Amino acid sequence: MRHFFRTHLTPAAVMDAADVFFPELQLAPSASQARVRTFGGTLGTLTLSARPEGGHYTFVEVQTDQIGESRLDRNVKRFFVTLHRQADPSHKLEASY
């Protein structure tokens, strides 16, 4: 599955957050690009990249080899929530119904 997220954080801050959020995954830097991390293990394969986009935005893209809503995909979505909280700590989640 492919997931993406846009944030105001810098690509370096996103990579630092990924290293903190996924310590058990042992993300390894890609040899070809500085802002790419790759993991392969029992949960599957995850590739995370962060690149500047449109001025002050950073485009974060995560690709997994899983189909549907796997455990690895749920962890990716939780990681996006931590990025959002890091970028805007005063934001309160509210129900919209």
N, C-alpha and C positions, 0 to 999 in steps of 0.2 A: 504494500500500500504506500501511497505517497501522501505526505502531510506537509502543510506549509503554514507559516506564521510570519507576520510583519511586526516589527518592534522598533522602538526608538533607541534601543541599546546598540552599542557598537558591536561589530563582528567579533572582536577580541573578548568582549564581555560575555557574549553568547557562548563562545568556546569555553571560557572559564566556568560559566554556569553549567555547561554540559559535563565538564570534568568533575564538578562537585555533585551534580544530580545523579550521574551514572557511574559511581565509583566501582561498583561490582562488575560493570560491563567492560572495564579496562579498555576504554576507547583509545585507539591508536591514530596518531596523525597520518594523513595520507602523504605518500612520497611526492605526489604530483602537485598538490595544492596545500597551502598553509591553513586554510579555513575549512578543512574537511576532516571529520573523524569517522572511523569505520570500526564496527564490532561484529564479530561472528561467534556465536556460542549456542548453547542448548535452546535458547528462546528464538533464535533466528539470526538474521543478518540485518544490521542497521547502519545506514550511512547518513551522517548529519553534515550539512554545509550551511555556511552563513556568508552572505555577500551584500555589499552596499547596494541600495536600490533607491532611486528617486530622491536624491538629496539626503535627508536625515533618517531615512528608513533603512532597516536591515532586513533582508529576506532570508528567513530560516527555512530550509527544506530538509525533511527527513524522509528517507525511503527505506521501507522494510520489505523483506521477502515473504511476509505473511499475508494471508488472504482474510479479509473481514476484520473483525474486532478481536485481535489477539492480545495476549498479555503485554507483549512488546509495544503494540500500538497504543494501549491504554497508558503505558508509562510515558510514551511520547507526548500524549495529550496532557498528562500531568506536568511534564517538563515545560510545555507551552504556558501553562497556568503560572508556574514559578517565574518564567520570563516576564509575564504580564505584571505579576506582583512586584518584581524587581524594578520594572520600568515605572510603575505607578503604585507605590505602596499605600496611598490614601484611598484608592478605589475600593468601594464596598460592593460586593455581589448582592443583587436583589432579584427576587422573583419577578417575572414580568407577566404574571397572570392576574 
